[in-house]
Amino acid sequence: MRVKRGIVRHRRHKKIRKLAKGYEGGRHATFAKAKEAVIKAGQHAYRDRKKKKRNFRSLWIVRLNAAIRDTGSKYSIFIDQLKKQGVALDRKTLSELAIREPEVFAKIVKEVTSK
């Protein structure tokens, strides 16, 4: 007997095309091209979720370095002193403090670097 897969194939193709919604050209309409595009998009999304964490960490470090240099110190020395004194503030928190509460951040830098 011959299997035509009417509704099963239709649903599977529809699911892929829905994921490819908004893609250019035949990549949103043609099943074969849409499937390739969706798979590739998933690979990029997976990879870039990891990359996003790296990018934000480097952004926080750049911001911190700029803010710490305004107080007359250096980033590497500041981080070393933080670790030696056991201060449990991470780079994200320090970066936010430097932007939103500069006077509080300046006090933290002064306290850490003076000891």
C-alpha contacts under 8 A as a table, 3 or more apart, distances in Angstrom:
res1	aa1	res2	aa2	distance
5	R	8	V	5.40
5	R	9	R	5.56
6	G	9	R	5.81
6	G	10	H	6.27
7	I	10	H	4.92
7	I	11	R	6.02
8	V	11	R	5.33
8	V	12	R	6.30
9	R	12	R	5.11
9	R	13	H	6.08
10	H	13	H	5.28
10	H	14	K	6.02
11	R	14	K	4.97
11	R	15	K	6.15
12	R	15	K	5.22
12	R	16	I	6.55
13	H	16	I	5.24
13	H	17	R	6.11
13	H	31	F	6.20
14	K	17	R	5.06
14	K	18	K	6.04
15	K	18	K	5.17
15	K	19	L	6.51
16	I	19	L	5.15
16	I	20	A	6.35
16	I	31	F	7.26
16	I	34	A	6.75
16	I	35	K	6.16
16	I	38	V	7.30
17	R	20	A	4.92
17	R	21	K	6.25
17	R	28	H	5.98
17	R	29	A	6.44
17	R	30	T	7.93
17	R	31	F	6.68
17	R	34	A	6.21
17	R	35	K	7.71
18	K	21	K	5.20
19	L	38	V	6.63
20	A	23	Y	5.74
20	A	27	R	6.99
20	A	28	H	5.01
20	A	34	A	5.82
20	A	35	K	7.84
20	A	37	A	7.12
20	A	38	V	5.99
21	K	28	H	5.61
22	G	28	H	6.54
23	Y	27	R	5.73
23	Y	28	H	5.02
24	E	27	R	5.85
24	E	28	H	6.43
25	G	28	H	6.55
25	G	29	A	7.60
26	G	29	A	5.11
26	G	30	T	5.28
26	G	33	K	6.62
26	G	34	A	7.34
27	R	30	T	6.03
27	R	31	F	7.77
27	R	33	K	4.93
27	R	34	A	4.48
27	R	37	A	6.46
28	H	31	F	7.77
28	H	33	K	7.59
28	H	34	A	5.35
29	A	33	K	7.91
29	A	34	A	6.62
30	T	33	K	5.53
30	T	34	A	5.83
31	F	34	A	4.98
31	F	35	K	5.92
32	A	35	K	5.26
32	A	36	E	6.46
33	K	36	E	5.16
33	K	37	A	6.15
34	A	37	A	5.03
34	A	38	V	6.04
35	K	38	V	5.16
35	K	39	I	6.17
36	E	39	I	5.26
36	E	40	K	6.16
37	A	40	K	5.15
37	A	41	A	5.98
38	V	41	A	5.02
38	V	42	G	6.13
39	I	42	G	5.12
39	I	43	Q	6.39
40	K	43	Q	5.07
40	K	44	H	6.31
41	A	44	H	5.12
41	A	45	A	6.07
42	G	45	A	5.01
42	G	46	Y	6.11
43	Q	46	Y	5.22
43	Q	47	R	6.18
44	H	47	R	5.17
44	H	48	D	5.91
45	A	48	D	5.17
45	A	49	R	6.09
46	Y	49	R	5.39
46	Y	50	K	7.00
47	R	50	K	5.55
47	R	51	K	6.42
48	D	51	K	4.59
48	D	52	K	5.83
49	R	52	K	5.28
49	R	53	K	7.07
50	K	53	K	5.71
50	K	54	R	7.07
51	K	54	R	5.18
51	K	55	N	6.21
52	K	55	N	5.08
52	K	56	F	6.21
53	K	56	F	5.33
53	K	57	R	6.27
54	R	57	R	5.21
54	R	58	S	6.30
55	N	58	S	5.28
55	N	59	L	6.20
56	F	59	L	4.93
56	F	60	W	6.19
57	R	60	W	5.17
57	R	61	I	6.29
57	R	91	R	7.44
57	R	92	K	7.41
58	S	61	I	5.02
58	S	62	V	6.21
59	L	62	V	5.15
59	L	63	R	6.22
60	W	63	R	5.14
60	W	64	L	6.01
60	W	91	R	6.03
60	W	92	K	5.86
60	W	95	S	5.51
61	I	64	L	5.03
61	I	65	N	5.98
61	I	91	R	6.77
61	I	95	S	7.63
62	V	65	N	5.16
62	V	66	A	6.28
63	R	66	A	5.25
63	R	67	A	6.21
63	R	95	S	6.12
63	R	98	A	7.86
64	L	67	A	5.08
64	L	68	I	5.90
64	L	75	Y	6.94
64	L	91	R	7.55
64	L	94	L	7.08
64	L	95	S	5.47
64	L	98	A	7.03
65	N	68	I	5.18
65	N	69	R	6.02
65	N	74	K	6.77
65	N	75	Y	4.95
66	A	69	R	5.28
66	A	70	D	6.50
67	A	70	D	5.28
67	A	71	T	6.99
67	A	98	A	6.30
68	I	71	T	5.26
68	I	72	G	6.70
68	I	73	S	5.70
68	I	74	K	6.11
68	I	75	Y	6.23
68	I	78	F	7.83
68	I	109	V	7.23
69	R	72	G	4.95
69	R	73	S	5.16
69	R	74	K	5.67
69	R	75	Y	7.38
70	D	73	S	7.52
71	T	106	A	6.90
71	T	109	V	7.63
73	S	77	I	7.35
73	S	78	F	7.13
73	S	113	T	7.84
74	K	77	I	5.46
74	K	78	F	6.13
75	Y	78	F	5.07
75	Y	79	I	6.15
76	S	79	I	5.30
76	S	80	D	6.14
77	I	80	D	5.10
77	I	81	Q	6.16
78	F	81	Q	5.16
78	F	82	L	6.18
78	F	109	V	7.28
78	F	112	V	7.18
78	F	113	T	6.47
79	I	82	L	4.98
79	I	83	K	6.30
80	D	83	K	5.29
80	D	84	K	6.24
81	Q	84	K	5.05
81	Q	85	Q	6.09
81	Q	112	V	6.23
81	Q	113	T	6.62
82	L	85	Q	5.30
82	L	86	G	6.09
82	L	87	V	5.32
82	L	88	A	7.95
82	L	112	V	6.44
83	K	86	G	5.03
83	K	87	V	6.32
84	K	87	V	7.98
85	Q	112	V	7.67
89	L	93	T	6.27
89	L	94	L	6.55
90	D	93	T	5.50
90	D	94	L	6.26
91	R	94	L	5.09
91	R	95	S	5.90
92	K	95	S	5.14
92	K	96	E	6.26
93	T	96	E	5.16
93	T	97	L	6.16
94	L	97	L	5.00
94	L	98	A	6.10
94	L	105	F	7.28
95	S	98	A	5.07
95	S	99	I	6.42
96	E	99	I	5.22
96	E	100	R	5.95
96	E	101	E	7.72
97	L	100	R	5.26
97	L	101	E	4.91
97	L	102	P	6.39
97	L	104	V	7.13
97	L	105	F	5.69
98	A	101	E	5.77
98	A	102	P	4.85
98	A	104	V	7.92
98	A	105	F	5.34
98	A	106	A	7.85
99	I	102	P	6.11
101	E	104	V	5.48
101	E	105	F	6.26
102	P	105	F	4.98
102	P	106	A	6.03
103	E	106	A	5.04
103	E	107	K	6.35
104	V	107	K	5.16
104	V	108	I	6.39
105	F	108	I	5.07
105	F	109	V	6.24
106	A	109	V	5.12
106	A	110	K	6.07
107	K	110	K	5.04
107	K	111	E	6.00
108	I	111	E	5.11
108	I	112	V	6.08
109	V	112	V	5.23
109	V	113	T	5.95
110	K	113	T	5.40
110	K	114	S	5.83
111	E	114	S	5.49
111	E	115	K	6.85
112	V	115	K	5.99
